[in-house]
Amino acid sequence: MRREPTAAEARLWYHLRAKRLNGVKFSQQVVIGPFIADFAARAHRLAIELDGDTHVDEARDARRTAAIETLGYRVMRFTNSDVMRNEAAVLGAIVAALATAPLPGPLPVNGEREKDDL
């Protein structure tokens, strides 16, 4: 986990924190399986990842996205540049994703309920 957010993370977090975006609770630096998502709305099973402007490992990102999706989350990816240059479009895309039904969660192990369901 990082201590200092990037400028794009701080800017997006301003809009996501304190239920500012459509009353939805988001958290930052969220552990999802073996991964840490930049932001997540757990109740909506939506993870948001921001990639740096020099980020180029698309194959790794695709594997990571697929793994997080197997855990029942939808993953949205934006670049830092997207957030800094077109903040309204990024927020609009997140709002649109929140309006759609979440992916079904993974099946519980041995009849256990997920912590978010309690």
Secondary structure, DSSP 8 states (H G I E B T S, - for coil): --SS--HHHHHHHHHHGGGTTTT---EEEEEETTEEEEEEEGGGTEEEEEE-TT---HHHHHHHHHHHHHTT-EEEEEEHHHHHH-HHHHHHHHHHHHTS--------GGG---GGG-
